[in-house]
Amino acid sequence: MEKIKIPKATAKRLPLYYRYLIILNDEGKEKVSSTELSEAVQVDSASIRRDFSYFGALGKRGYGYDVKNLLTFFKKILNQDTLTNVALVGVGNLGHALLNYNFKRSNNIRISCAFDINKDITGKILSGVPVYDMSELKKQLSDQQISIAILTVPSTAAQKTADDMVEAGIKGIMNFTPIRLSAPSNIRVQNVDLATELQTLIYFLNSDKSDKTDKSK
């Protein structure tokens, strides 16, 4: 991924392809076409072929793609053989849910430590993950050499906490807070705003209803 410069949209789709290839391989399927992939992952076949073209000739015209070869290739590209430990900062309702989930369907991502200010849970192990007091954030992130963190603290504490994480060596932040963080250019921030996504979904559903009503008149 670092050696091949690809668009961000393509990078986001690679895990979709990989997960479906695992399913096909488990079913014993030997080859797959871009059309079949398109129907399964809901990405048009032209985009799939363009995504794959960034990595050279992965398939054969008239044959499609060899499932095992493609799976092996994407496994290497996505570093599926390397375990990545991530930190969870903020163990509220959403944080608890993420701890319980802990990427159980992934063999290469694991929440290995969590942080909070709640004395009722700090110093304990929740869902197999040790929860540290926020005062230990910088030391633990540095000592454990963790470079990726999930941020689920209250909005009022988001920026200060992000600054502390950056000081401790964090290079990537998955931000679940509604605050758009200010971070150095070398820090990658992925914003996940559940409320915005739901509002967008509601808007489109309401738009669909309006269109149907207008057409029925």
C-alpha positions as CSV (number, residue, x, y, z in Angstrom):
1,M,0.0,0.0,0.0
2,E,2.9,2.4,0.7
3,K,4.8,1.5,-2.4
4,I,1.8,1.8,-4.8
5,K,0.1,5.2,-4.9
6,I,-3.6,4.6,-5.2
7,P,-6.7,6.8,-4.8
8,K,-8.3,6.9,-1.3
9,A,-11.5,5.6,-2.8
10,T,-9.7,2.5,-4.1
11,A,-8.0,1.9,-0.8
12,K,-11.3,2.0,1.1
13,R,-12.7,-0.7,-1.3
14,L,-9.8,-3.2,-0.9
15,P,-11.0,-4.6,2.4
16,L,-14.4,-5.3,0.8
17,Y,-12.8,-7.3,-2.0
18,Y,-10.6,-9.1,0.5
19,R,-13.5,-10.2,2.7
20,Y,-15.5,-11.5,-0.2
21,L,-12.6,-13.4,-1.6
22,I,-12.3,-15.1,1.8
23,I,-15.9,-16.3,1.4
24,L,-15.3,-17.5,-2.1
25,N,-12.2,-19.4,-1.1
26,D,-14.0,-21.0,1.9
27,E,-16.7,-22.1,-0.6
28,G,-14.0,-23.7,-2.8
29,K,-14.5,-21.4,-5.7
30,E,-11.5,-21.2,-8.0
31,K,-12.3,-18.1,-10.1
32,V,-14.4,-15.0,-10.1
33,S,-15.3,-12.4,-12.6
34,S,-15.5,-8.6,-12.1
35,T,-19.2,-8.9,-12.7
36,E,-19.6,-11.4,-9.9
37,L,-17.5,-9.3,-7.6
38,S,-19.6,-6.3,-8.5
39,E,-22.9,-7.9,-7.6
40,A,-21.4,-9.1,-4.2
41,V,-19.8,-6.0,-3.0
42,Q,-22.1,-3.5,-4.7
43,V,-19.3,-1.7,-6.6
44,D,-19.6,-1.4,-10.4
45,S,-17.4,-3.7,-12.4
46,A,-15.7,-0.9,-14.2
47,S,-14.5,0.5,-10.9
48,I,-13.3,-2.9,-9.8
49,R,-11.3,-3.4,-12.9
50,R,-9.8,0.1,-12.5
51,D,-9.0,-0.6,-8.8
52,F,-7.2,-3.8,-9.8
53,S,-5.4,-2.2,-12.6
54,Y,-3.3,-0.2,-10.2
55,F,-1.6,-3.4,-9.1
56,G,-0.9,-4.7,-12.6
57,A,-2.4,-7.7,-14.4
58,L,-4.3,-9.6,-11.7
59,G,-6.7,-11.4,-14.0
60,K,-7.0,-12.8,-17.5
61,R,-9.4,-11.7,-20.2
62,G,-12.1,-14.3,-20.7
63,Y,-11.1,-16.1,-17.5
64,G,-11.6,-13.6,-14.7
65,Y,-9.5,-13.7,-11.5
66,D,-8.0,-16.7,-9.7
67,V,-9.5,-16.6,-6.3
68,K,-6.5,-18.0,-4.4
69,N,-4.0,-15.9,-6.2
70,L,-6.1,-12.7,-5.7
71,L,-6.7,-13.6,-2.0
72,T,-2.9,-14.1,-1.4
73,F,-2.1,-10.8,-3.2
74,F,-4.6,-8.7,-1.2
75,K,-3.6,-10.4,2.0
76,K,-0.1,-9.2,1.5
77,I,-1.2,-5.7,0.3
78,L,-3.4,-5.3,3.4
79,N,-0.8,-6.7,5.8
80,Q,-3.2,-9.4,7.0
81,D,-0.2,-11.4,8.3
82,T,0.8,-8.6,10.7
83,L,-1.0,-8.0,13.9
84,T,-1.8,-4.3,14.6
85,N,-2.5,-3.3,18.2
86,V,-4.6,-0.2,18.6
87,A,-5.7,1.8,21.6
88,L,-9.2,2.8,22.6
89,V,-9.4,6.2,24.2
90,G,-12.7,6.7,26.0
91,V,-14.7,3.8,27.4
92,G,-18.3,5.1,27.5
93,N,-21.2,3.4,25.8
94,L,-19.6,3.4,22.4
95,G,-16.3,2.5,23.8
96,H,-17.7,-0.5,25.7
97,A,-19.4,-1.7,22.5
98,L,-16.1,-1.5,20.6
99,L,-14.3,-3.4,23.4
100,N,-16.9,-6.2,23.2
101,Y,-16.6,-6.3,19.4
102,N,-12.8,-5.9,19.3
103,F,-12.5,-6.8,15.7
104,K,-13.3,-10.5,16.4
105,R,-13.7,-11.2,12.7
106,S,-10.3,-9.8,11.9
107,N,-7.1,-11.7,12.4
108,N,-4.9,-8.7,12.2
109,I,-6.4,-5.9,14.3
110,R,-6.8,-5.9,18.1
111,I,-7.6,-3.3,20.8
112,S,-4.8,-4.0,23.2
113,C,-5.4,-1.2,25.7
114,A,-8.0,1.3,26.7
115,F,-8.1,4.6,28.6
116,D,-10.7,6.5,30.6
117,I,-11.1,8.8,33.6
118,N,-13.8,6.7,35.3
119,K,-12.2,5.3,38.4
120,D,-14.8,2.5,38.5
121,I,-13.2,0.9,35.4
122,T,-9.6,2.0,35.4
123,G,-7.2,-0.5,36.6
124,K,-9.5,-3.3,35.5
125,I,-9.7,-5.6,32.5
126,L,-12.8,-5.3,30.4
127,S,-13.5,-7.9,27.6
128,G,-9.9,-9.0,27.9
129,V,-8.5,-5.4,27.5
130,P,-6.7,-3.5,30.4
131,V,-8.2,-0.1,31.0
132,Y,-5.7,2.6,32.2
133,D,-6.3,6.0,33.7
134,M,-6.0,8.8,31.2
135,S,-3.0,10.1,33.2
136,E,-1.1,7.0,31.9
137,L,-2.0,7.7,28.2
138,K,1.3,9.1,27.0
139,K,3.4,6.6,28.9
140,Q,1.5,3.5,27.8
141,L,1.1,4.5,24.2
142,S,4.8,5.2,24.0
143,D,5.9,2.1,26.0
144,Q,3.6,-0.2,23.9
145,Q,4.6,1.5,20.7
146,I,1.0,1.9,19.6
147,S,0.6,4.2,16.5
148,I,-3.2,3.9,15.9
149,A,-6.0,4.9,18.3
150,I,-9.8,5.0,18.3
151,L,-11.1,8.2,19.9
152,T,-14.5,8.0,21.6
153,V,-14.2,10.7,24.4
154,P,-16.7,13.5,24.9
155,S,-16.5,16.4,22.4
156,T,-15.2,18.8,25.0
157,A,-12.1,16.6,25.6
158,A,-11.5,15.5,22.0
159,Q,-8.9,18.0,20.8
160,K,-6.8,18.0,24.0
161,T,-6.9,14.2,24.0
162,A,-5.9,14.0,20.4
163,D,-3.0,16.4,21.1
164,D,-1.8,14.1,23.9
165,M,-2.0,11.1,21.6
166,V,0.0,12.8,18.9
167,E,2.7,13.7,21.5
168,A,2.8,10.0,22.5
169,G,3.5,9.0,18.9
170,I,0.1,8.2,17.5
171,K,0.1,8.4,13.7
172,G,-3.5,7.5,12.9
173,I,-6.7,8.4,14.7
174,M,-10.2,6.9,14.1
175,N,-12.3,9.8,15.4
176,F,-15.8,8.9,16.5
177,T,-16.4,12.3,18.0
178,P,-18.3,15.0,16.1
179,I,-15.3,17.4,16.4
180,R,-13.1,17.9,13.4
181,L,-9.7,17.5,14.9
182,S,-6.7,19.8,14.3
183,A,-3.7,17.6,13.7
184,P,-0.2,17.9,12.1
185,S,-0.1,17.1,8.3
186,N,1.7,13.8,9.0
187,I,-1.2,12.5,11.2
188,R,-4.0,10.7,9.4
189,V,-7.5,11.2,10.9
190,Q,-10.4,9.1,9.8
191,N,-13.7,10.7,10.9
192,V,-16.6,8.4,11.7
193,D,-19.8,10.4,12.5
194,L,-22.7,8.0,13.1
195,A,-25.2,10.7,13.5
196,T,-24.3,12.4,10.2
197,E,-24.5,9.0,8.4
198,L,-27.9,8.3,9.9
199,Q,-29.2,11.8,9.0
200,T,-27.9,11.3,5.5
201,L,-29.7,8.0,5.2
202,I,-32.9,9.6,6.5
203,Y,-32.6,12.4,4.0
204,F,-32.3,10.0,1.1
205,L,-35.2,7.8,2.3
206,N,-37.4,10.9,2.7
207,S,-36.3,12.1,-0.8
208,D,-37.3,8.7,-2.2
209,K,-40.7,9.0,-0.6
210,S,-41.2,12.4,-2.1
211,D,-40.2,11.3,-5.5
212,K,-42.7,8.4,-5.4
213,T,-45.4,10.7,-4.2
214,D,-44.7,13.2,-7.0
215,K,-44.8,10.4,-9.6
216,S,-48.1,9.1,-8.3
217,K,-49.8,12.4,-8.7
